[in-house]
């Protein structure tokens, strides 16, 4: 797989500085990864597990063609980091700082 370079000046133009852009990208990549993992597990749950047709003492069950098809489909998807970079460069990613919480007043 070829590595695509990204101009730092492009990233820096999307945030206050390059470090902020990298933090935003890493958080978004983690979100995308969690969403993908959840979708993958949900799709695998719908597949019935085929019983092993050979020796029951075998440790590895036979490969399920549906599981392999789903796995290959997910492997072909863009990596979470690539997706996050694409989103920020195309201005599809919006971010903001958390508002500081006001200290709770103590009732006397």
C-alpha positions, 0 to 999 in steps of 0.5 A: 500500500502506497503512503500518501504524504500530507502537507503540514501547512494544509493541516495547520490551516485547519486548526490553530497549529499542527499539534492541535490538528494531529490531536483532532485527527487522532481522536477522530480516527479512534471514533471511526475505528470504534464505529467500524469495529461495532459494525463488523461485530454486528455483521458477524453476529448475524452469521451462523457458525458452521459446525466443524465437519472433520475431527472434533478434536481440531482446535481451529474450526473450518473457515466460514465463507460469509465471515471471510467475505465480510472480513475482506470487505472491511479490509478493503475500506480506507484506514481510520487515519486516512479517513480522518485526514480526508475529513479534515482536509475537506472541511467535513470535520468540525471540532471545538473545545469543551466548555469548562464546567462551573464549580458547584456552589456549596450551600451552607 
